[in-house]
């Protein structure tokens, strides 16, 4: 038995591509940072690459057990998937470093915070911080 044939408007939404390699996470960590209550956003442009934006998620063990970490990751992934018109830039990598507040924050507030953090990340006058010097 096969699943339903999804076409057009019935097709599930897809979010941005995911970061997979550790080197990409480390490069994003050296870029600009913006802080919100439920997460920190790190981001940087990819060298000579104008492809679609990629997003990675970091949820440390300090945040909670595996169940809580997975719930946080799923919530943040869903924010990126369903929020229209996020200001993600072509050829950029982003990493959302989650905090425990991402579990209790209302979903609409998470959406608003992610959109605002992305705007601040790309506008240095609005509060993006450079990474610590190495």
Number of C-alpha atoms within 10 A of each C-alpha: 3 4 5 7 7 9 8 6 7 9 9 11 9 10 15 14 12 15 17 12 9 10 10 18 20 12 17 24 21 16 20 22 26 23 19 15 14 22 24 17 26 30 27 21 18 17 8 7 11 12 11 13 19 22 23 24 21 16 19 14 10 9 15 14 10 12 9 16 22 13 13 25 21 12 16 23 18 16 20 20 15 14 15 10 8 17 14 19 17 14 16 19 26 29 25 23 19 23 20 18 15 22 18 10 12 10 15 10 13 24 19 13 17 25 20 16 24 21 18 20 26 19 11 12 8 13 16 21 15 16 14 10 5 4
